[in-house]
Amino acid sequence: MSDQKPVIFDDENPEWTEADFAHSRPVEDFPALAAAFPKARGRPVGSTKPVRKEQIALRVDADVLERYKAGGPGWQTRMNAALRAGAR
């Protein structure tokens, strides 16, 4: 038995050749297409928030973490607000 993966040919999506790469253009050349794929990672360009957050490792009970995550996106922000309220 071979460890190599089998070659899969796809007529509708063939592998690019050197010529294909030479004729390609970046997505920024197509503003409507680029807008469909916004860059979502990291701090937004031009963001000037004076408050800096620190990344830490924190151990919490599994049930506490589960309850925050069950609230959906933004659970880390909600947890931070609860910690801030408790620190006063």
Backbone atoms as SQL, in Angstrom:
CREATE TABLE atoms (id INTEGER PRIMARY KEY, chain TEXT, resi INTEGER, resn TEXT, atom TEXT, x REAL, y REAL, z REAL);
INSERT INTO atoms VALUES
  (1, 'A', 1, 'MET', 'N', 0.840, -1.179, 0.000),
  (2, 'A', 1, 'MET', 'CA', 0.000, 0.000, 0.000),
  (3, 'A', 1, 'MET', 'C', 0.886, 1.243, 0.000),
  (4, 'A', 2, 'SER', 'N', 0.539, 2.221, -0.801),
  (5, 'A', 2, 'SER', 'CA', 1.334, 3.427, -0.952),
  (6, 'A', 2, 'SER', 'C', 0.847, 4.521, -0.007),
  (7, 'A', 3, 'ASP', 'N', 1.770, 5.349, 0.489),
  (8, 'A', 3, 'ASP', 'CA', 1.414, 6.478, 1.352),
  (9, 'A', 3, 'ASP', 'C', 1.004, 7.705, 0.539),
  (10, 'A', 4, 'GLN', 'N', 1.207, 7.645, -0.784),
  (11, 'A', 4, 'GLN', 'CA', 0.867, 8.784, -1.628),
  (12, 'A', 4, 'GLN', 'C', -0.639, 8.855, -1.841),
  (13, 'A', 5, 'LYS', 'N', -1.157, 10.096, -1.841),
  (14, 'A', 5, 'LYS', 'CA', -2.578, 10.299, -2.102),
  (15, 'A', 5, 'LYS', 'C', -2.828, 10.138, -3.597),
  (16, 'A', 6, 'PRO', 'N', -3.971, 9.608, -3.975),
  (17, 'A', 6, 'PRO', 'CA', -4.251, 9.447, -5.399),
  (18, 'A', 6, 'PRO', 'C', -4.447, 10.803, -6.079),
  (19, 'A', 7, 'VAL', 'N', -4.074, 10.874, -7.338),
  (20, 'A', 7, 'VAL', 'CA', -4.253, 12.084, -8.121),
  (21, 'A', 7, 'VAL', 'C', -5.716, 12.156, -8.539),
  (22, 'A', 8, 'ILE', 'N', -6.352, 13.296, -8.259),
  (23, 'A', 8, 'ILE', 'CA', -7.754, 13.479, -8.614),
  (24, 'A', 8, 'ILE', 'C', -7.828, 14.543, -9.692),
  (25, 'A', 9, 'PHE', 'N', -8.394, 14.190, -10.808),
  (26, 'A', 9, 'PHE', 'CA', -8.536, 15.136, -11.907),
  (27, 'A', 9, 'PHE', 'C', -9.950, 15.685, -11.886),
  (28, 'A', 10, 'ASP', 'N', -10.063, 16.980, -12.031),
  (29, 'A', 10, 'ASP', 'CA', -11.354, 17.656, -12.012),
  (30, 'A', 10, 'ASP', 'C', -11.441, 18.523, -13.258),
  (31, 'A', 11, 'ASP', 'N', -12.270, 18.114, -14.203),
  (32, 'A', 11, 'ASP', 'CA', -12.387, 18.848, -15.458),
  (33, 'A', 11, 'ASP', 'C', -12.927, 20.259, -15.265),
  (34, 'A', 12, 'GLU', 'N', -13.742, 20.479, -14.240),
  (35, 'A', 12, 'GLU', 'CA', -14.333, 21.790, -14.022),
  (36, 'A', 12, 'GLU', 'C', -13.423, 22.715, -13.226),
  (37, 'A', 13, 'ASN', 'N', -12.406, 22.172, -12.602),
  (38, 'A', 13, 'ASN', 'CA', -11.480, 22.980, -11.815),
  (39, 'A', 13, 'ASN', 'C', -10.074, 22.408, -11.973),
  (40, 'A', 14, 'PRO', 'N', -9.468, 22.582, -13.147),
  (41, 'A', 14, 'PRO', 'CA', -8.154, 21.991, -13.385),
  (42, 'A', 14, 'PRO', 'C', -7.065, 22.694, -12.586),
  (43, 'A', 15, 'GLU', 'N', -5.962, 21.988, -12.396),
  (44, 'A', 15, 'GLU', 'CA', -4.824, 22.566, -11.696),
  (45, 'A', 15, 'GLU', 'C', -4.241, 23.704, -12.537),
  (46, 'A', 16, 'TRP', 'N', -3.845, 24.796, -11.864),
  (47, 'A', 16, 'TRP', 'CA', -3.308, 25.958, -12.582),
  (48, 'A', 16, 'TRP', 'C', -1.929, 25.643, -13.146),
  (49, 'A', 17, 'THR', 'N', -1.677, 26.205, -14.323),
  (50, 'A', 17, 'THR', 'CA', -0.372, 26.081, -14.955),
  (51, 'A', 17, 'THR', 'C', 0.420, 27.364, -14.707),
  (52, 'A', 18, 'GLU', 'N', 1.680, 27.373, -15.112),
  (53, 'A', 18, 'GLU', 'CA', 2.500, 28.582, -14.997),
  (54, 'A', 18, 'GLU', 'C', 1.858, 29.733, -15.774),
  (55, 'A', 19, 'ALA', 'N', 1.277, 29.431, -16.930),
  (56, 'A', 19, 'ALA', 'CA', 0.628, 30.465, -17.746),
  (57, 'A', 19, 'ALA', 'C', -0.578, 31.052, -17.012),
  (58, 'A', 20, 'ASP', 'N', -1.341, 30.202, -16.320),
  (59, 'A', 20, 'ASP', 'CA', -2.493, 30.695, -15.546),
  (60, 'A', 20, 'ASP', 'C', -2.038, 31.670, -14.467),
  (61, 'A', 21, 'PHE', 'N', -0.983, 31.311, -13.751),
  (62, 'A', 21, 'PHE', 'CA', -0.469, 32.191, -12.706),
  (63, 'A', 21, 'PHE', 'C', 0.064, 33.496, -13.288),
  (64, 'A', 22, 'ALA', 'N', 0.703, 33.420, -14.455),
  (65, 'A', 22, 'ALA', 'CA', 1.254, 34.617, -15.086),
  (66, 'A', 22, 'ALA', 'C', 0.156, 35.600, -15.494),
  (67, 'A', 23, 'HIS', 'N', -1.021, 35.098, -15.838),
  (68, 'A', 23, 'HIS', 'CA', -2.121, 35.956, -16.280),
  (69, 'A', 23, 'HIS', 'C', -3.078, 36.340, -15.148),
  (70, 'A', 24, 'SER', 'N', -2.817, 35.861, -13.945),
  (71, 'A', 24, 'SER', 'CA', -3.731, 36.141, -12.832),
  (72, 'A', 24, 'SER', 'C', -3.548, 37.568, -12.322),
  (73, 'A', 25, 'ARG', 'N', -4.576, 38.079, -11.652),
  (74, 'A', 25, 'ARG', 'CA', -4.545, 39.417, -11.069),
  (75, 'A', 25, 'ARG', 'C', -5.035, 39.331, -9.629),
  (76, 'A', 26, 'PRO', 'N', -4.573, 40.231, -8.753),
  (77, 'A', 26, 'PRO', 'CA', -5.006, 40.179, -7.352),
  (78, 'A', 26, 'PRO', 'C', -6.472, 40.580, -7.211),
  (79, 'A', 27, 'VAL', 'N', -7.102, 40.095, -6.162),
  (80, 'A', 27, 'VAL', 'CA', -8.522, 40.366, -5.932),
  (81, 'A', 27, 'VAL', 'C', -8.781, 41.861, -5.762),
  (82, 'A', 28, 'GLU', 'N', -7.783, 42.627, -5.325),
  (83, 'A', 28, 'GLU', 'CA', -7.957, 44.074, -5.157),
  (84, 'A', 28, 'GLU', 'C', -8.246, 44.778, -6.484),
  (85, 'A', 29, 'ASP', 'N', -7.924, 44.124, -7.600),
  (86, 'A', 29, 'ASP', 'CA', -8.234, 44.686, -8.918),
  (87, 'A', 29, 'ASP', 'C', -9.724, 44.595, -9.237),
  (88, 'A', 30, 'PHE', 'N', -10.466, 43.891, -8.412),
  (89, 'A', 30, 'PHE', 'CA', -11.905, 43.703, -8.610),
  (90, 'A', 30, 'PHE', 'C', -12.625, 44.121, -7.332),
  (91, 'A', 31, 'PRO', 'N', -12.909, 45.427, -7.165),
  (92, 'A', 31, 'PRO', 'CA', -13.471, 45.935, -5.902),
  (93, 'A', 31, 'PRO', 'C', -14.743, 45.224, -5.454),
  (94, 'A', 32, 'ALA', 'N', -15.642, 44.907, -6.383),
  (95, 'A', 32, 'ALA', 'CA', -16.889, 44.241, -5.991),
  (96, 'A', 32, 'ALA', 'C', -16.601, 42.853, -5.432),
  (97, 'A', 33, 'LEU', 'N', -15.667, 42.150, -6.023),
  (98, 'A', 33, 'LEU', 'CA', -15.308, 40.822, -5.544),
  (99, 'A', 33, 'LEU', 'C', -14.560, 40.917, -4.219),
  (100, 'A', 34, 'ALA', 'N', -13.656, 41.880, -4.108),
  (101, 'A', 34, 'ALA', 'CA', -12.894, 42.057, -2.874),
  (102, 'A', 34, 'ALA', 'C', -13.822, 42.384, -1.705),
  (103, 'A', 35, 'ALA', 'N', -14.894, 43.149, -1.972),
  (104, 'A', 35, 'ALA', 'CA', -15.841, 43.504, -0.916),
  (105, 'A', 35, 'ALA', 'C', -16.586, 42.285, -0.395),
  (106, 'A', 36, 'ALA', 'N', -16.707, 41.259, -1.212),
  (107, 'A', 36, 'ALA', 'CA', -17.409, 40.043, -0.795),
  (108, 'A', 36, 'ALA', 'C', -16.568, 39.213, 0.176),
  (109, 'A', 37, 'PHE', 'N', -15.265, 39.493, 0.235),
  (110, 'A', 37, 'PHE', 'CA', -14.374, 38.742, 1.107),
  (111, 'A', 37, 'PHE', 'C', -13.583, 39.695, 1.991),
  (112, 'A', 38, 'PRO', 'N', -14.253, 40.333, 2.962),
  (113, 'A', 38, 'PRO', 'CA', -13.538, 41.287, 3.815),
  (114, 'A', 38, 'PRO', 'C', -12.517, 40.582, 4.691),
  (115, 'A', 39, 'LYS', 'N', -11.469, 41.300, 5.019),
  (116, 'A', 39, 'LYS', 'CA', -10.458, 40.758, 5.914),
  (117, 'A', 39, 'LYS', 'C', -10.985, 40.904, 7.336),
  (118, 'A', 40, 'ALA', 'N', -11.277, 39.805, 7.979),
  (119, 'A', 40, 'ALA', 'CA', -11.939, 39.837, 9.273),
  (120, 'A', 40, 'ALA', 'C', -10.984, 39.669, 10.457),
  (121, 'A', 41, 'ARG', 'N', -9.744, 39.301, 10.212),
  (122, 'A', 41, 'ARG', 'CA', -8.839, 39.045, 11.322),
  (123, 'A', 41, 'ARG', 'C', -8.091, 40.294, 11.737),
  (124, 'A', 42, 'GLY', 'N', -7.803, 40.388, 12.989),
  (125, 'A', 42, 'GLY', 'CA', -6.984, 41.474, 13.503),
  (126, 'A', 42, 'GLY', 'C', -7.756, 42.757, 13.727),
  (127, 'A', 43, 'ARG', 'N', -7.056, 43.730, 14.222),
  (128, 'A', 43, 'ARG', 'CA', -7.640, 45.040, 14.510),
  (129, 'A', 43, 'ARG', 'C', -7.875, 45.771, 13.192),
  (130, 'A', 44, 'PRO', 'N', -9.020, 46.455, 13.070),
  (131, 'A', 44, 'PRO', 'CA', -9.307, 47.185, 11.835),
  (132, 'A', 44, 'PRO', 'C', -8.252, 48.250, 11.527),
  (133, 'A', 45, 'VAL', 'N', -7.992, 48.462, 10.251),
  (134, 'A', 45, 'VAL', 'CA', -7.025, 49.465, 9.831),
  (135, 'A', 45, 'VAL', 'C', -7.476, 50.827, 10.328),
  (136, 'A', 46, 'GLY', 'N', -6.575, 51.584, 10.901),
  (137, 'A', 46, 'GLY', 'CA', -6.897, 52.917, 11.399),
  (138, 'A', 46, 'GLY', 'C', -7.424, 52.930, 12.822),
  (139, 'A', 47, 'SER', 'N', -7.551, 51.773, 13.436),
  (140, 'A', 47, 'SER', 'CA', -8.039, 51.715, 14.806),
  (141, 'A', 47, 'SER', 'C', -7.014, 52.353, 15.733),
  (142, 'A', 48, 'THR', 'N', -7.481, 53.242, 16.568),
  (143, 'A', 48, 'THR', 'CA', -6.569, 53.945, 17.478),
  (144, 'A', 48, 'THR', 'C', -7.048, 53.843, 18.918),
  (145, 'A', 49, 'LYS', 'N', -7.575, 52.697, 19.296),
  (146, 'A', 49, 'LYS', 'CA', -8.030, 52.531, 20.673),
  (147, 'A', 49, 'LYS', 'C', -6.862, 52.695, 21.630),
  (148, 'A', 50, 'PRO', 'N', -6.996, 53.583, 22.634),
  (149, 'A', 50, 'PRO', 'CA', -5.909, 53.772, 23.580),
  (150, 'A', 50, 'PRO', 'C', -5.800, 52.619, 24.588),
  (151, 'A', 51, 'VAL', 'N', -6.878, 51.872, 24.808),
  (152, 'A', 51, 'VAL', 'CA', -6.864, 50.784, 25.778),
  (153, 'A', 51, 'VAL', 'C', -6.261, 49.545, 25.126),
  (154, 'A', 52, 'ARG', 'N', -5.259, 49.014, 25.750),
  (155, 'A', 52, 'ARG', 'CA', -4.586, 47.835, 25.223),
  (156, 'A', 52, 'ARG', 'C', -4.984, 46.631, 26.057),
  (157, 'A', 53, 'LYS', 'N', -5.290, 45.530, 25.413),
  (158, 'A', 53, 'LYS', 'CA', -5.644, 44.314, 26.128),
  (159, 'A', 53, 'LYS', 'C', -4.451, 43.376, 26.135),
  (160, 'A', 54, 'GLU', 'N', -4.356, 42.602, 27.193),
  (161, 'A', 54, 'GLU', 'CA', -3.267, 41.646, 27.349),
  (162, 'A', 54, 'GLU', 'C', -3.801, 40.236, 27.145),
  (163, 'A', 55, 'GLN', 'N', -3.050, 39.427, 26.428),
  (164, 'A', 55, 'GLN', 'CA', -3.415, 38.026, 26.272),
  (165, 'A', 55, 'GLN', 'C', -2.801, 37.256, 27.434),
  (166, 'A', 56, 'ILE', 'N', -3.650, 36.438, 28.096),
  (167, 'A', 56, 'ILE', 'CA', -3.194, 35.653, 29.235),
  (168, 'A', 56, 'ILE', 'C', -3.739, 34.236, 29.113),
  (169, 'A', 57, 'ALA', 'N', -3.236, 33.362, 29.947),
  (170, 'A', 57, 'ALA', 'CA', -3.804, 32.024, 30.088),
  (171, 'A', 57, 'ALA', 'C', -4.572, 32.028, 31.399),
  (172, 'A', 58, 'LEU', 'N', -5.833, 31.651, 31.361),
  (173, 'A', 58, 'LEU', 'CA', -6.685, 31.702, 32.538),
  (174, 'A', 58, 'LEU', 'C', -7.460, 30.403, 32.636),
  (175, 'A', 59, 'ARG', 'N', -7.427, 29.772, 33.777),
  (176, 'A', 59, 'ARG', 'CA', -8.185, 28.532, 33.967),
  (177, 'A', 59, 'ARG', 'C', -9.471, 28.855, 34.714),
  (178, 'A', 60, 'VAL', 'N', -10.598, 28.465, 34.120),
  (179, 'A', 60, 'VAL', 'CA', -11.899, 28.647, 34.754),
  (180, 'A', 60, 'VAL', 'C', -12.615, 27.304, 34.743),
  (181, 'A', 61, 'ASP', 'N', -13.588, 27.167, 35.623),
  (182, 'A', 61, 'ASP', 'CA', -14.347, 25.927, 35.661),
  (183, 'A', 61, 'ASP', 'C', -15.083, 25.723, 34.345),
  (184, 'A', 62, 'ALA', 'N', -15.207, 24.472, 33.929),
  (185, 'A', 62, 'ALA', 'CA', -15.825, 24.132, 32.649),
  (186, 'A', 62, 'ALA', 'C', -17.255, 24.651, 32.545),
  (187, 'A', 63, 'ASP', 'N', -18.014, 24.579, 33.663),
  (188, 'A', 63, 'ASP', 'CA', -19.407, 25.031, 33.595),
  (189, 'A', 63, 'ASP', 'C', -19.501, 26.548, 33.411),
  (190, 'A', 64, 'VAL', 'N', -18.552, 27.285, 33.966),
  (191, 'A', 64, 'VAL', 'CA', -18.539, 28.739, 33.804),
  (192, 'A', 64, 'VAL', 'C', -18.264, 29.078, 32.339),
  (193, 'A', 65, 'LEU', 'N', -17.252, 28.458, 31.775),
  (194, 'A', 65, 'LEU', 'CA', -16.903, 28.693, 30.377),
  (195, 'A', 65, 'LEU', 'C', -18.060, 28.307, 29.457),
  (196, 'A', 66, 'GLU', 'N', -18.687, 27.187, 29.742),
  (197, 'A', 66, 'GLU', 'CA', -19.819, 26.714, 28.925),
  (198, 'A', 66, 'GLU', 'C', -20.965, 27.725, 28.931),
  (199, 'A', 67, 'ARG', 'N', -21.244, 28.321, 30.095),
  (200, 'A', 67, 'ARG', 'CA', -22.339, 29.302, 30.177),
  (201, 'A', 67, 'ARG', 'C', -22.023, 30.554, 29.376),
  (202, 'A', 68, 'TYR', 'N', -20.778, 31.021, 29.427),
  (203, 'A', 68, 'TYR', 'CA', -20.413, 32.209, 28.646),
  (204, 'A', 68, 'TYR', 'C', -20.482, 31.911, 27.150),
  (205, 'A', 69, 'LYS', 'N', -19.937, 30.771, 26.745),
  (206, 'A', 69, 'LYS', 'CA', -19.952, 30.411, 25.329),
  (207, 'A', 69, 'LYS', 'C', -21.370, 30.168, 24.814),
  (208, 'A', 70, 'ALA', 'N', -22.251, 29.697, 25.680),
  (209, 'A', 70, 'ALA', 'CA', -23.638, 29.450, 25.280),
  (210, 'A', 70, 'ALA', 'C', -24.348, 30.740, 24.898),
  (211, 'A', 71, 'GLY', 'N', -23.850, 31.866, 25.377),
  (212, 'A', 71, 'GLY', 'CA', -24.427, 33.164, 25.034),
  (213, 'A', 71, 'GLY', 'C', -24.098, 33.617, 23.621),
  (214, 'A', 72, 'GLY', 'N', -23.275, 32.850, 22.916),
  (215, 'A', 72, 'GLY', 'CA', -22.942, 33.169, 21.532),
  (216, 'A', 72, 'GLY', 'C', -21.733, 34.063, 21.402),
  (217, 'A', 73, 'PRO', 'N', -21.540, 34.602, 20.187),
  (218, 'A', 73, 'PRO', 'CA', -20.385, 35.460, 19.944),
  (219, 'A', 73, 'PRO', 'C', -20.343, 36.631, 20.920),
  (220, 'A', 74, 'GLY', 'N', -19.128, 37.005, 21.286),
  (221, 'A', 74, 'GLY', 'CA', -18.952, 38.089, 22.256),
  (222, 'A', 74, 'GLY', 'C', -18.777, 37.585, 23.675),
  (223, 'A', 75, 'TRP', 'N', -18.664, 36.260, 23.835),
  (224, 'A', 75, 'TRP', 'CA', -18.569, 35.712, 25.189),
  (225, 'A', 75, 'TRP', 'C', -17.320, 36.210, 25.910),
  (226, 'A', 76, 'GLN', 'N', -16.223, 36.433, 25.188),
  (227, 'A', 76, 'GLN', 'CA', -15.001, 36.911, 25.837),
  (228, 'A', 76, 'GLN', 'C', -15.188, 38.344, 26.333),
  (229, 'A', 77, 'THR', 'N', -15.890, 39.160, 25.567),
  (230, 'A', 77, 'THR', 'CA', -16.163, 40.535, 25.970),
  (231, 'A', 77, 'THR', 'C', -17.051, 40.551, 27.208),
  (232, 'A', 78, 'ARG', 'N', -18.064, 39.677, 27.233),
  (233, 'A', 78, 'ARG', 'CA', -18.944, 39.599, 28.407),
  (234, 'A', 78, 'ARG', 'C', -18.175, 39.117, 29.633),
  (235, 'A', 79, 'MET', 'N', -17.297, 38.159, 29.442),
  (236, 'A', 79, 'MET', 'CA', -16.493, 37.666, 30.561),
  (237, 'A', 79, 'MET', 'C', -15.577, 38.765, 31.076),
  (238, 'A', 80, 'ASN', 'N', -15.005, 39.538, 30.175),
  (239, 'A', 80, 'ASN', 'CA', -14.134, 40.654, 30.560),
  (240, 'A', 80, 'ASN', 'C', -14.914, 41.678, 31.365),
  (241, 'A', 81, 'ALA', 'N', -16.160, 41.965, 30.939),
  (242, 'A', 81, 'ALA', 'CA', -16.994, 42.942, 31.664),
  (243, 'A', 81, 'ALA', 'C', -17.312, 42.439, 33.066),
  (244, 'A', 82, 'ALA', 'N', -17.558, 41.140, 33.218),
  (245, 'A', 82, 'ALA', 'CA', -17.852, 40.585, 34.534),
  (246, 'A', 82, 'ALA', 'C', -16.619, 40.662, 35.422),
  (247, 'A', 83, 'LEU', 'N', -15.456, 40.384, 34.864),
  (248, 'A', 83, 'LEU', 'CA', -14.214, 40.483, 35.636),
  (249, 'A', 83, 'LEU', 'C', -13.934, 41.913, 36.034),
  (250, 'A', 84, 'ARG', 'N', -14.212, 42.853, 35.124),
  (251, 'A', 84, 'ARG', 'CA', -14.016, 44.274, 35.421),
  (252, 'A', 84, 'ARG', 'C', -14.931, 44.695, 36.569),
  (253, 'A', 85, 'ALA', 'N', -16.207, 44.280, 36.514),
  (254, 'A', 85, 'ALA', 'CA', -17.172, 44.636, 37.573),
  (255, 'A', 85, 'ALA', 'C', -16.724, 44.045, 38.917),
  (256, 'A', 86, 'GLY', 'N', -16.175, 42.829, 38.890),
  (257, 'A', 86, 'GLY', 'CA', -15.729, 42.204, 40.121),
  (258, 'A', 86, 'GLY', 'C', -14.452, 42.802, 40.683),
  (259, 'A', 87, 'ALA', 'N', -13.703, 43.498, 39.835),
  (260, 'A', 87, 'ALA', 'CA', -12.432, 44.084, 40.270),
  (261, 'A', 87, 'ALA', 'C', -12.624, 45.427, 40.948),
  (262, 'A', 88, 'ARG', 'N', -13.832, 45.953, 40.932),
  (263, 'A', 88, 'ARG', 'CA', -14.088, 47.287, 41.550),
  (264, 'A', 88, 'ARG', 'C', -14.336, 47.185, 43.007);
